[in-house]
Amino acid sequence: MAEKCKVQFVPDGISTEVAHGTTIMVAAAQAGVFVNSLCGGEGVCGRCRVIVRKGHISGGSTEFFTREEIQQGYVLACQGCVESDLQVEVPPETRLTGRPEHVPGEVPFLAELAKSAGRERVLSPLVRKTFLMLGPPCLENNVSDLQRLEQSLRKATGFEDLQMGLKVTRLFPVVLRKSDWKVTAVTGFRGPLTEIIDVESGDTSRQNFCIAADIGTTTVVCHLVDLRDGQTLGRAAKYNSQAAYGADVIHRIIYASQDPANERALREAIIGDLNELVRGLTHRYRLGTSDISLVAAAGNTTMMHLLLGLPAENIRKEPYVGSAYHLPPFRAAEVGLQINPRGLLYCLPCVAGFVGADLVAGVYATGLARGDNVRMLIDIGTNGEIVIGNKDFLVCASASAGPAFEGAECHSGMRATPGAIDHIRMADARRVLNYSTVGAALPVGMCGTGYVDLVAEMLRVGVIDRTGRLNADAVGGKLRTGPHGELEWVIIPAPQTGNNTDIVITQGDVNNLLRAKGAIYAAATVLLKALRMSFDDVAEIMVAGAFGNFMNLANAVFIGLLPDVPRDRLRFVGNTSITGAKFAALCTDCYEEMFDIALHTTYFELSTDPSFMDQFISACFLPHTNIELFPRVMAEMATERGS
């Protein structure tokens, strides 16, 4: 047996034992300790910085550290291999603290929109509980127990085609007699069939709840919903623990495909997140996990594959095909979800390898597929998903924006946790006028919405030009050469921060942000051109997701992330993924309509379109190479120069 070494992580105080030669990153994952990483363990991002306080390691990389840091024991967790018992410190910049703060709920207009689209439905949950008083058999009525149950259930619900598994068939006759023939039938929707998934003693129909889940690449959100009246009782969110294996879906796919143990680790990470949120919600509302009869889940295609343990490696390879997009309900316990042992997991349908169930849920929730006007829905994240259409057609595309807008790939970038600068204004090129942080804490970094504001403000006051190049003459002594030879501008000096570290933006950060916003804008432009349309033909542009919900709209247009259209045609729509998941859980017709949406949505592959690269390059300027596309921004720039 291989020699075991004990690895203790501080300040968490958590220890684990691993085999000799295991990387610190793997040891941290085994211990449940988050270590920041973008590249999934390839040693190229430099984010998984840890300090070896005691013990010996082999391997490691010095290119990301100063001489002083090397002397302090800094190593990359993905490269350093355990050679003895270790004490490893995870420094603040590598830890993930707190819970997601920028988590949008449903915005009020969705209910109004749903009503106007004619989608007020009678509640018909995917899993129902029906109380039945059967009456005991007699010589005059001596049908079998199953026939008696089915007759009563058909009369109460109108269900026709019923089925029951062997396990329940064996047990329910005993339940009938012990409960004096007063039972609750738990039924699950399975298309043309209805499954009697359990028979419970007495009247348990008042305890029927579900979890609607939005499984994001960065954040996992769960809502606890009462299936009797559709009310949302509680909400909870946490960061996706899979981030330890890579910030984006491509790195996670690569990691999962390297070894079956890696795939299992990713699956267990997301199942663990969901179970943690379910436990927290049920405890808060004094429920048992057995009271949760179903989970309705939406997420991008990769997240759905990793949740179910489906092979995902072909999603990243041309022609970018997933294992399955339209899936039947599964027993939740089979996946590892800790709800009612007989409860069901319903996964919403995907469209393509990079257009997932989250976008399908958003199309349904916003009524986009039912209206007359052509509208656009954009979900901005590590993978920007865009759909255009109305009741007559739906066309979608996906653009890889990278994790820059998630606070990653930037020197001082971080998620929207306490201390992250989320909005900022500048008086001039040498002075920050004001800023706000998540949780009103001292600043320790900057999240995506802060970067949108910062790039816009830097352009306004001349810190960068339209190509994104830092202007040394404008900022004086604030522009310097960083430890790795890259130009950087100090936004907040160390004495004013919460971690005594300068908050800076580098030339590389600006370039990453330009590429991210350029990919989103170019994707929307190419998709419209393929339809022989322009932004002027789109009645409304809806922005979904956490990033969009907290973004400064004017600044997003100013840098060319969103088109320069009249402001009343731009709308934030919140977390439409979770909204769609709730619609699905509460209404079988809604659930089936989402499958119809997915089936009739045409996927447009941008990588094969010869014009995409030209559009992308043009969009990597501020706001765009063709500034005439942004007349309002052009007018504002002229005013700034004149003042």
N, C-alpha and C positions, 0 to 999 in steps of 0.2 A: 504494500500500500504506500502511496506517495506520502512524503513527509508533510504534515500539516503545520501551518504557521498561523498565529493569532494576529489579527489586524484590528487595532482599536482606532476608531475615528473620533476626533474631538473637533468642536465642542459638544457633539451629540452624545458622547459617552457610550457609543454602540460598538460592540465587538463582534467579529465573526472569524471562523477558521476556514482557511483556504489551502489548496495544494501549493507546494513549492513551485514558483515560477508563474503563478497567477498574476495578472495585472491588477494594479490598485483599483482601476475602474471596475473590473469584474467583481473584486472584493466589495467595493462600495455598493454595487447593485445587489449583491447577495445580502448585504447588511441592511438594505433599504435606505441607504444614505445617498442623497442626490448630489451628483457631481456634474457641473455644467459641461456640455459638450455640443459642438455643432457638427463635427465630421464623423461621428459614430465610431470613434476609436482609431482613426487613420493617422492621427498625429500631425494633422496639418492646420488645425484651427487655433491651437494654443489656448483653448478656453478651460480645459480640465486641470487647472493649476492647483496643486496641493503641496503641502510642506511635510516632509518626512522628519519628524521630531526624534524618533528613536528607531534603531534597527538598520538593516541593510537591504538595498535593492540593486537590481541590475537593469541595464537599459536606461531609457530616459532620453531627453532631448534638451539641449542648452540654447537653441536658437531663439527661444521665446523669452529668455530670462536675462536680466542684467547680471553682472558679476556678483553684486551684493545679494541678489536673490538666490543665485546658485549656492553661495556660501551659507545662506539661511536654510537650505534644504529643499528649495522649490523643484518640483519635477512635474511632468505631465502624467496624470493618472493613467492614461491609456497606454503609456510607453514604459512606465516604471513597473518592474516585476518583483514580486515579493520573494526575498531570499532568507528572511528570518522573521521573528515576531516584530511587528511594527506599531508605532504610534503615528498616526497620520492626521494632520490638521487640515480641515477644509476651510480655507480663508473666505471672508465675506463675499468676495467677487465671484467665487465658485459655487457658493451655497445658493439654495432657493429657499427664501424665507417668506412666511406669510401665505396668504391665499390670494387668488385673483381678485383685484379690486374693480377693474374695468370689465365687468360682466353684464352686458345689457339684458334686460328682460324684454317682454313684448311691448311694443309701443302701442299707445291707445288706438291709433287709427286702424290697426289690423282688424279689430272687431267690426268697425264701421265698414271697412273694405270687404270683409267676408260677407257682411249682410247685403251690401250693394251688389255683390257678385252672385247673390242667390244661393249662398252656401250655408244658410242656417239649417242645421240638420237635427233631427231627433237623435238623442243619445242612443247609440247602439254599440257599446264597447266591444272590443275584440275579445275580451274575456268577461263573461257575465256570471252573476250568481242569482239563482232563482230558487226561492223557498217553495217546497212542495209538501202538501199533506196528502199522502198516497192512500192511506187506508189499508188495513191488512187484507191478505187474500182470504177467500172462503171457497166452499164447494161450488157456489154459483159463479164465482169470479176467480178462477184458479190459473190465470196466465202466469208466465214466469216473472221473476223479480225484474229482469231487464225490460221485458215488454211493459210491465206495469209502470216502471220509471219512465220509459220512453213515451208512453201514451200520455202521461201526466205532463211531461216536459213539452211535448208538441202542443198540447192544449194551452199551456201557459205562455209559450213563446212564439209559436208558429214555425219553429224549426222542423224541417222535414227529414233531411238525410243526416242521421246521427251515427256516430261510431264511438267505441269505447275500447281502451287498451286492456290487455290481459290483466295487468296488475290491479286496476280498478275493478274489473269484472270479478276477480277473485274476492275482493274485500268488501264491495258494497252490500252484498246480501246481509253480512253481519252488521254493518252500520244501520241498515234499514230496521232491523229487529231491535237493536239496542236503543235506537232513538224513537221507538214507537211509530215508525213509518213517517216521521216528520224529519225531512232532510233538505239540504241545500245542494242543488246540482250546479257544479261549476263547469261552464262550457266555454270552449275556445273556438274562435273563427278559423276555419281552414279552407277558405274558398267555398266550393260547392258543398263541403261537408262541415258539420259542427261536431267537434269532439267533446264528449263528456270527459273532462280531464280529472274530475274528482267528484265524490259524493260525501258531503260533510254532515255530521250529526247536528240536528236542530237547525235553527235559523241563524246563519252566519252572513246573510246577505248585506248586513250593514257594514261589514268589514271587507270592502272590496276596493283596493287601491292599486295604483300603478306608478311606475317610474318612467317618465319621458326623459331620454338622455340624448344630449348632443355631444358626440365624441369628437372633439377637435384635436388637431395636431398639437396644439399648445395647451388648451384648456378643456376640461371635462365638466359639463354642466348637467345636473339632474334636478328635475322637478317632481315633487310628490303630488299626485293628482287623485282626487276622489272620483272613482268611476261611476258613482251614483248620480252626481250632479255636475261633474266636469270642473269643479273648483280646484284651483291650485292651492294646496295647503302650505307648501314650503319649497324653498330653493336652496341649492348648495352647489359649490364649484370647487375645483382644485386643479392644479397644474397636472398635465399628463405626465406620469412618471416615465413614460417611454422617452422623454426628452434626454434622459441620461445616455441613450444610445444614438442620439442624433437629433438635431433641431428640426429637420424636415423629413418628409416621407421617403425621399430617395435614399438618404443615409440609413433610415430604419429598414427599408427593404433590403439594402445591401447587407446590413448586419444580420437580419433574419435569415437570409439565404446562405450565409457562410456556414451555419451549423444548426442542426435541429435544436440544440440547447439554447441557441440565441433566439430562435423563433419562439420557443417556449417562454423564455424570459420576457420578451415583448408582450406576449399574450397574457402572461401572469401579471405583468405590470398594469395593463389596462383593466383587467378583471379586478385586480386589487383596488384600483382607483374607484371603480364603480361600486364595489362592495363597501368600501369605506364611506362613500357618499350615501349609500342606501342605509347603512347602519346609523349614520348621523341623523338622517331625516326621520327614520322610524323611532329612534330614541327620543328625538326632540318632540315628536307628536304622540309619544307613548303607544306606539304600535309595535307589533312583532313583525319580523321579516316574513312570517307566514301569511301576514295580511296583504302582502304585495303579490298579486296574481299575474302581473305581466310587466315586461320592460319593452318599451317601444324606442328603438335606437336609430339615430341618424348620424351620419359622419361621412367624411370623404371615402373614396373607394379603398384606399390603403388602410385606413383605420378600421373599416368594416372587415377587411380580410384579416388583419392582425387580431381583431377581437375574436373572430371565429376560428383562427388557426388555419386559414386557407393559404395556399402558396401564393405569394405576392410578387415573386421575382420577375414575372413577365410583364408586370405593369410598367416597369421602367425601361423595357426593351421594345424596340420597334417590332410590331405595330402597337405596342402598349395595351395589351389585352389582359384583363383580370380573369380570375378563375370563375366567378359567377357574379351577376349583377342583380338578379331577381331571385330571392331566396324564400323558401317557405318558413313558417314559424318553427322554432326549435325549443326543446325543453331547456329552460334556463339553467337548470342544475347541470345539464350535460356540458354547458359552456363553462360552468364554474360560478355562476351568479347565485348569490345567497339570498334568494327570495323563497316563496312557497315552493316546496320540492316538486310540485306538479305544475308550477307556473311556466309561462311561455315567454320566449324572446322573439319579438317581431322586429326584423331589420328592414328598414325602408329601402326601396330599390335605388340602384345607381344607374347611370347612363353609360359611362365609359371609364377607362382606366384612371382618368384625372378629372372626371366630373361625377361627383358622388351623390349619396342620398341626402346630404345637407342641402345641396342646391335644389334637388327635386322637392324636398320639404319646403324650401323657400318659395319655389314657383307656386306650390299649392297655397301656402299661407298668405301670399300677397295677392292671390287671385289673378296672377299674370296670364294663366292659360285660359281664363274665362272672359277676359275683357275684349272690347273691340279695338281699343287703341294699342299701338305698338309700344311696348315698354321694355326697359332693360333692368336686369338685376345683376349687381356685382357683389361678390363676396371676396373681400380683400384679406388675404392671409399669406402664408408661405406659398400657397398655390392659389392664384387668383382665378376664380371661376366666374364666367359671364354667360348669361342667357338672354336672348332677345326674342320677343314674340308676342302673340295674342292668342285668341281662341282658334285661329286658323293655322298657325305654325309656331314652332319653337326650335330655335337653333342655339347651340351652346359651344363654348370653347374654353380652354384652360391655358393659363400662362404661368410659368414658373417665376414668381416674384422673389423667391428666396425669403429668408427669415429676417431681413433688415427691418421691416415694419413690425416685427414681433420683438424688437429690441435686441436682436442678435446680429452678429456680423459687424457690429459697431464697437469701437474701443470702449466707450462708456455706456454701451447699450445694456438694457435690462428689461425684464418683464414689468408689467404694471403692478408692482408691489410697493409697499410703503417706502418712500424716499425717491421714487422715480419721478423725474420731471415730466409732467404730462402736457404742460402748456407753457409757452415762453414768449415774451415780447422784448424787443430791443429798442433802446432810445436812439442809438447810433452805433457805429462800428466798434466803439470802444466800451460801450456800457450796456449791460442788461437792465432793462426798465423794470420788469417784474417777471415772476414765474410762479407756477404752482406745482406742488408735488402730491403724489398719491398718499393719502393719509395725513397730509399736512406735516410730514416729517422732514427733517433736514435732508437736503438732496444727496444722493449717493450715485446717481446715474440718470439715464434718460430712456423712456420707453417710446414706442412707435409714434404716438400722437405728438409727443414732444419734438421728435425729429421732423415731422411735417411742419410744425410751427418754426423750428429752428432754421431749416433750409429756406423757408419763405422769408423769414426775417433777415437772414444773411444776404439773400438776394436783394431785398429792399434797401438795405443800408450799405451795400457794396462790398461786403466781406467776400462774396463769391461773385463771379460773373455768370453769364448765361450758360457757359460750358461747365460750370461748377468748380472752376479753378479758384483756389484761395488767393486772395489779394493781399500780399504782404504790406503794401503801402497803406492799406485801409485800416489795418488792425494794430500796427506798431509792434510793441513788444509782446503782445499776446500771441503772435504767431511764432512758433518755434519748431525746431527739429526734434522729433520724439526719439526715444531710446533705440528705435529700429530704423532711424534715418528717414522717417516719413514726416511731412509737414503736419502740424496739428495746431489747433486754435483753442486756447483755454477759455471755456465758457464760465465756469465757476471755479475759483481757486480753492486749493485744499483747505485753508483755514475756515472757509464758509460751508464746507460739506460735512456730512455726517460720518464719513469714514476717513477724513483727513487725506483725501486723494483728489487731485485735480480732475474735474469733469471736462473732457475735451472732445472735440470733433476733429477727425483727421481727414486728409485728402481722400484716403481710401474709403472712409465712412461716407463722404459726400458721393463718391463714385458709386458705391453700393446702393445708396438711396436713389440715385438717378436711374440706375439700371432697374431697380424694383418698380419705381413709378412708371418708367418707360415701358416695361413689359405689360403692365395693366392697361395703359392707354393704347399701346400698339395692338394688343389683342382685341380690344373693343373696336378700334378703327378697322382692322382687317375683317372682323366679323361683319361689321356694317357694310363694308365695301363688297363683300361676297353676296350680300343681300341687295346690292345696288341702292344703299341707303346711306344717310349721314346722321350725325347727332341731331340735326334739325328735324329729322323725321321721327324722333323718339319722343313720345309724349311725356315720359317720366323716366328718370334714372334713379333706381333705388339702390342704396348701399347697405349691405347686411353685415352682421358680425360685430364683435366687440370693438375692433379697431375703428370701423366706420362710425359706430355709434358715439364715440368720444372724440372724433376728429373735428378740427376746425375746418368747416366747409370752405370758407373763403381761401384759406391757405392751401387746401388740397387742390383747388382750382388754380391758384396762383403759381404753384410749382408744376402744374400739368399732370397731376395724378388723375383728376377728373376733368371732363370737358367744360369749356367756358360757355355754358348755356344759361338762360334765365334761372335765377335761384329757386323760383317756385317749381322748377322741373327737377330739382334734386331733393331727394328725401332719404333720411336714415330710417331703416325699418327694424332695427334691433336684431334679436336672435331668432330669425325665421326658421332656423333648423329645429330648435326646441319647440317652436310653435307648431310646425308641421308634424313633429313627433306626437304632440298632444292631440292634434286633430285625428291622427291615425289611430291612437289608442282609444279615443272616445267614439269613433264613428267608422263602422265597417265600410260604408260607402266612400268615405274620405280616403281610407287606406287603399281601397281598390282603385280609386281615381289617381292616386299617386303612381301606382304601377302603370296606369294608362299614360300618364304624363311622361314617365321614363321611357315607355315603349315608343312614344311618338315624338320624342325630342331628337333632333338630328345633331350629331356631334361633328364639329368642324375641326380637323387636325391642323393646327397652326404651323407645325414643323414642316409640313409639306407645301405650304403656301409660299411661293417665291417672293411675295411682297412683304412678308412679315419682318424679315431682317431689316429691310429699308425703313419700314415704319418704326421698328424698334430703335434704330439708330437716330432717326429724326426725333423720337420722343425722349431721347436721353439728353435733351437740352432743357433749359428753364425758360419758359414753360414748354417750349417746343421749337424745333428749327424753324418751322413756319409759324411765326408769331401771329400772323393774321388770323390763325385759327382761334386766338385768344384775345378778341378785341377789348374786352373789359380789363384784362390783365395789362394789355398794351397801354390802355388809357391810364391805369393806375401807375404804371412805370413812368409814363410821361409826366404825370403829376408829381411823383417823387423826385424826378430829376429837376423839375421846375422849382420845387420848394427848396 
